[in-house]
Amino acid sequence: MRIYEYAKNNNKTSKELLSLLEEGGFDFPSHMSVMTDESISFLDEKLSVSIGKKDVVLKKIEKNSSVNIGVETDKASVATVKPSEKAVEIKKEIIKEVVVEKSPILEKKLELKPMLLSDFAIEVGKPATVVILTLLKWGVVCAKNQILSKDVVERLAKHYLIPCEAPIIVKKGEKIEKGLRQKEVGVDHRLPVVVVMGHVDHGKTTLLDFIRKTRVAAKEKGGITQHLGAYEVETPHGGIVFLDTPGHEAFSKIRMRGAKVADIAILVVAADDGVKPQTMESIKHANSVGLPIIIALNKVDKAKPEQIDRAKQELSKQGLLVEDWGGETVCANISAKLGQGIDHLLEMIILQSQMMELKTDKKANPKGYVLESKIQKGRGIVATLILQHGVASVGQFFVCGKTCGRITSAVSSYGAPLKAFGASIPVQISGFEELPEAGDSFEVVSQQEYKKARQGKSDLLAEAPKVVTVSDKASFNLIVKADSDSSKEALLWVIEDLSKGLEKGFKVLHASVGDINESDIELASISNSLIVGLHVKAESKSTSLAQQLSVSLNLFDIIYNIVDFLREYSESRKEVKKEKRKSGQATVLRVFDIKNVGVIAGCIVNEGVFTRGSKIVAFRRDKKIGEGTIKSLERDKKSVKEVHAGFECGFIIDGFSAWEVDDRVECYVEVISK
């Protein structure tokens, strides 16, 4: 039995049980650990003693008090007399003394910063040898006097269930107020943010379809996700925010961005396909930011038992040993199509989030991150973002990366308009002055700070010189248009990657978000560029202008179709390399000088073949005397295309006529070099 299962059966939290077990000398790393018989017996005894103590306390209270204090001792017995104040005080004091047991979890928050392993061990109340052993299990070799990085400290703290906080940086002249650290960590509960990761076509979006009861995958072009979708979902177990990331290799940065924002990672693996390149990359991303991973082994309805075992074996090689193989990694066997096992998966997500005690501070200044940005018809520039702290409202000013603005509207993941939004809720807002980049930090500021940021941006633009880039002859010019910043980012990555393997690659002169306009067409015409667009359209005037200026417009809905098109375009325009190859040899027997015709060399072909239009080189006593092209070729007084070895022929050479008997003639043809 696992700790979380025992907790569920006994109406306790996993954290309470872990505290009790640690007091009893049992070292279990997490709530997913399998309990030994000794630990189960210990808990049974501990919990029964606690219940017994409560009963003793209640009996003492009833005996020493002349009135009924209102404690229900039996299902049938209900309090009818109002308890005296003295009796209630006695009851509270004794119960507090007997029942409440202090948790060994640190009351003081652990500051996230690089520190010596020995210092960390003292801070968390663990022997240094235990910490070293834990690191060794993760493949990290570290001695007692070595410094642990901030990321390792955070991962260890999560492993030992130690609450953490970021170090407070105090500016010059500022004072630290009492309770500021608690404010930074957060005092309000927030929803868990779960990123769904995995290889392309393994069923990530289909899983979310079932949870959300919508058909998102059908709407995505080609059935693959090409954006970072953010959805708030209400489940029977509680609210969860899901981030759906693309599995295609081109969207590596989007997956990494999703992992950085999330609290928990769901790794979707197709049972019939196993671990694939993007699966391994997703594991790497999750581990790099210390995300706990829950495996969703999908398509179990059509996978054979041996395929499921093979998938688990492949996962174990990546450091994810599942529960039923004796590991600590939660693995839910599901069928996203049929809904099998999804309820168990949701329960595991909520359980994991409860162990993490996710907090936010609603009173803090609103801060968050941009997940996606694009230009939307009717709303202008919009961005999908998630706040980490605070509550933002429509009408507030903000600074975001290199741009700024004022929130003019906010829409939930279901399309409902919002007046205000808090932490962990994915929203799409408008009011940006310029398109922000995906991954930019977002912060609400005062009107004065907004004006200052806007003025600074204007000065920067005024100083920046406008440069028109021209590509070299070794590449084709390209103009890229996409519907969102993430799509543009992914498209630029695949173009760069493709160009590395081509003889003549592509150079992007301009890349932006939005539909193709007249300026794009004019730039393409001047620079002799191709235009490729992903999920965009061409404006009506732009299409007619492109026809007038003979500009190639190429629009696509799926990113890998662009890759195929560009590869074919480059291959079809590859410069053909030719080489001269000797095709025959002949000897001059007689020379004829015919008026109004020219000098004819009568020859016998000794080897190979002589072809009309071929190049020839003439030699006299092994010395080159001239060269030219066969202008006319005859055999038996008939014009022919070629003459083979053993036959006599006559030819006129364009560029040479000083023939003599016994001159040696070599014939060459041009062939395409491989």
Secondary structure, DSSP 8 states (H G I E B T S, - for coil): -BHHHHHHHTT--HHHHHHHHHHTT----STTSB--HHHHHHHHHHHHHHHHHHHHHHHHHHHH-SS------SSS----S---HHHHHHHHHHHHHHT----SS-SS-EE-S-EEHHHHHHHHT--HHHHHHHHHHTT----TTSEE-HHHHHHHHHHTT--EE------TT----TTHHHHHH-SEE---EEEEEESTTSSHHHHHHHHHTS-HHHHSGGGS--S-EEEEEEETTEEEEEEE---SGGGHHHHHHHHHH-SEEEEEEETTT---HHHHHHHHHHHHTT--EEEEEE-TTTS-HHHHHHHHHHHHHTT--BGGGT-SB-EEE-BTTTTBTHHHHHHHHHHHHHHHT-EE-TTS--EEEEEEEEEETTTEEEEEEEEEES-EETT-EEEETTEEEEEEEEEETTS-EESEE-BT--EEEEEESS---TT-EEEEE-HHHHHHHHHHHHHHHHHS--------TTEEEEEEEESBHHHHHHHHHHHHHHHHTSSSEEEEEEEEES-B-HHHHHHHHHHT-EEEEES--B-HHHHHHHHHTT--EEEESSHHHHHHHHHHHHHHT----EEEEEEEEEEEEEEEEETTTEEEEEEEEEEEEEETT-EEEEEETTEEEEEEEEEEEEETTEE-SEEETT-EEEEEEET-----TT-EEEEEEEEE--
